Amino acid sequence: MDDRYDYGPPERRAATGLPLGIMLLSMLAIAVYLLAGAALLDGRSRDVAAYVARAGDESPPAAPDSGRRP
């Protein structure tokens, strides 16, 4: 009767395939994400344009920010 619940001795070596597979797949996904992002940004210009108002412009100057909310 006791043979029904006898599962044998505990495992001595645990299987590591699933955790290692998940870790490797996530590392691969991160690498693909970084490479795709770098490829998309590679073609864009990284020049910065600054627009300065000239003395003859008729636009009013911007009001200074007081830091308070209305």
LUMKOLDREN-574760 format. One record per residue (C-alpha): y negated, z negated, x. Coordinates in Angstrom, 3 decimals. Layout:
<rs>
py = Y | pz = Z | px = X
...
</rs>
This chain:
<rs>
py = 0.000 | pz = 0.000 | px = 0.000
py = -2.420 | pz = -0.635 | px = 2.809
py = -1.806 | pz = 2.877 | px = 4.189
py = -4.009 | pz = 4.331 | px = 1.474
py = -7.180 | pz = 2.825 | px = 2.965
py = -6.231 | pz = 3.130 | px = 6.619
py = -8.644 | pz = 5.639 | px = 8.102
py = -7.665 | pz = 5.040 | px = 11.693
py = -9.756 | pz = 3.772 | px = 14.588
py = -13.497 | pz = 4.488 | px = 14.738
py = -14.734 | pz = 7.551 | px = 16.576
py = -15.310 | pz = 7.175 | px = 20.264
py = -17.432 | pz = 10.310 | px = 20.665
py = -19.951 | pz = 11.351 | px = 18.047
py = -20.580 | pz = 15.038 | px = 17.380
py = -23.963 | pz = 16.181 | px = 18.710
py = -23.943 | pz = 19.768 | px = 17.488
py = -26.138 | pz = 19.302 | px = 14.417
py = -28.955 | pz = 17.271 | px = 16.065
py = -29.039 | pz = 19.582 | px = 19.075
py = -29.033 | pz = 22.657 | px = 16.852
py = -31.928 | pz = 21.338 | px = 14.782
py = -33.879 | pz = 20.449 | px = 17.928
py = -33.328 | pz = 23.876 | px = 19.493
py = -34.246 | pz = 25.698 | px = 16.285
py = -37.450 | pz = 23.695 | px = 15.934
py = -38.368 | pz = 24.388 | px = 19.576
py = -37.750 | pz = 28.088 | px = 18.975
py = -39.898 | pz = 28.019 | px = 15.825
py = -42.763 | pz = 26.323 | px = 17.691
py = -42.543 | pz = 28.855 | px = 20.534
py = -42.610 | pz = 31.782 | px = 18.087
py = -45.582 | pz = 30.225 | px = 16.276
py = -47.534 | pz = 29.805 | px = 19.514
py = -46.715 | pz = 33.287 | px = 20.776
py = -47.639 | pz = 34.912 | px = 17.450
py = -50.922 | pz = 32.992 | px = 17.347
py = -51.743 | pz = 34.002 | px = 20.905
py = -50.961 | pz = 37.647 | px = 20.143
py = -53.214 | pz = 37.600 | px = 17.080
py = -56.104 | pz = 35.973 | px = 18.926
py = -55.758 | pz = 38.142 | px = 22.020
py = -57.466 | pz = 41.170 | px = 20.465
py = -60.476 | pz = 39.289 | px = 19.144
py = -63.691 | pz = 39.108 | px = 21.078
py = -64.603 | pz = 35.680 | px = 22.309
py = -68.272 | pz = 36.496 | px = 22.788
py = -70.715 | pz = 34.110 | px = 21.173
py = -73.793 | pz = 35.459 | px = 19.453
py = -76.892 | pz = 33.309 | px = 19.095
py = -79.614 | pz = 34.462 | px = 16.736
py = -83.064 | pz = 33.173 | px = 17.571
py = -85.995 | pz = 33.552 | px = 15.204
py = -88.909 | pz = 35.465 | px = 16.662
py = -92.534 | pz = 34.383 | px = 16.294
py = -93.254 | pz = 37.132 | px = 13.742
py = -90.466 | pz = 36.192 | px = 11.344
py = -91.675 | pz = 35.034 | px = 7.951
py = -88.737 | pz = 32.794 | px = 7.083
py = -89.679 | pz = 29.104 | px = 6.757
py = -88.191 | pz = 26.718 | px = 9.284
py = -85.218 | pz = 24.686 | px = 8.149
py = -85.907 | pz = 21.149 | px = 7.010
py = -84.615 | pz = 18.497 | px = 9.403
py = -81.533 | pz = 16.646 | px = 8.254
py = -82.386 | pz = 13.022 | px = 7.466
py = -78.718 | pz = 11.987 | px = 7.282
py = -79.152 | pz = 10.561 | px = 3.764
py = -77.410 | pz = 11.879 | px = 0.703
py = -79.410 | pz = 12.627 | px = -2.451
</rs>
